[in-house]
């Protein structure tokens, strides 16, 4: 008998402050990645799919993101170089 299936993993990537599209409040949003992996005998082998979302901490509304949008939200704001005299 071969036992196979899938398992879902949820990774919190970042917490960012955004204006919510539902409640219109400026609140913290959790940027998350959900990865579904194929399992064989309850051992995760390889990822099947990956999805990115944000969730408002104020009202709980979720919205989908692309990988590029999630990467952009995770990256720190670039610092401008100040010339030294």
C-alpha positions in Angstrom: 0.0 0.0 0.0 1.3 3.4 -1.0 0.2 6.4 1.1 0.4 9.8 -0.7 -1.3 13.2 -0.6 -0.6 16.8 0.0 0.1 19.1 2.9 -0.2 22.9 3.2 2.4 25.1 4.9 1.8 28.7 5.8 4.8 31.0 6.1 4.6 34.6 7.5 7.0 36.6 5.3 6.5 40.2 6.7 4.3 42.6 8.5 3.7 45.9 6.6 1.5 48.9 7.2 -1.0 49.4 4.3 -4.4 51.0 3.8 -7.0 48.2 3.8 -9.2 48.0 0.7 -12.2 46.8 2.8 -12.2 48.8 6.0 -10.1 51.8 4.7 -8.0 51.8 7.9 -4.2 52.2 7.9 -3.4 48.9 9.6 -0.7 46.2 9.7 -1.0 43.5 7.1 0.6 40.1 7.3 2.3 39.1 4.0 2.0 35.3 3.8 3.0 32.5 1.5 1.0 29.2 1.4 2.9 26.3 -0.1 1.3 23.0 -0.9 3.7 20.0 -1.0 3.2 16.5 -2.3 3.8 13.9 0.4 4.7 10.2 0.2 4.4 8.2 3.4 3.8 11.5 5.2 7.2 12.9 4.0 6.9 16.2 2.1 8.8 15.8 -1.2 8.3 18.7 -3.5 6.1 21.9 -3.8 3.0 21.6 -5.9 1.8 25.2 -5.7 2.6 28.5 -4.0 0.2 31.4 -3.3 0.8 34.8 -1.8 -1.8 36.8 0.3 -2.0 39.7 2.7 -4.4 39.8 5.6 -5.5 42.9 7.4 -5.1 42.8 11.2 -8.0 45.2 11.7 -10.8 43.5 9.8 -9.3 40.2 8.7 -9.8 40.8 5.0 -7.5 38.8 2.7 -6.3 39.8 -0.8 -4.2 37.8 -3.3 -0.8 39.0 -4.4 1.6 38.0 -7.2 5.1 36.8 -6.3 6.6 40.1 -7.5 4.2 42.1 -5.3 5.1 40.0 -2.3 8.8 40.4 -3.0 8.4 44.1 -3.3 6.5 44.4 0.0 9.2 42.3 1.8 12.2 44.3 0.5 13.3 47.1 2.8 13.0 50.7 1.6 16.3 51.6 -0.2 18.3 54.1 1.6 19.7 57.0 -0.4 23.4 57.6 0.0 24.4 60.8 1.7 27.6 62.2 0.3 30.3 62.8 2.9 32.2 66.2 2.7 
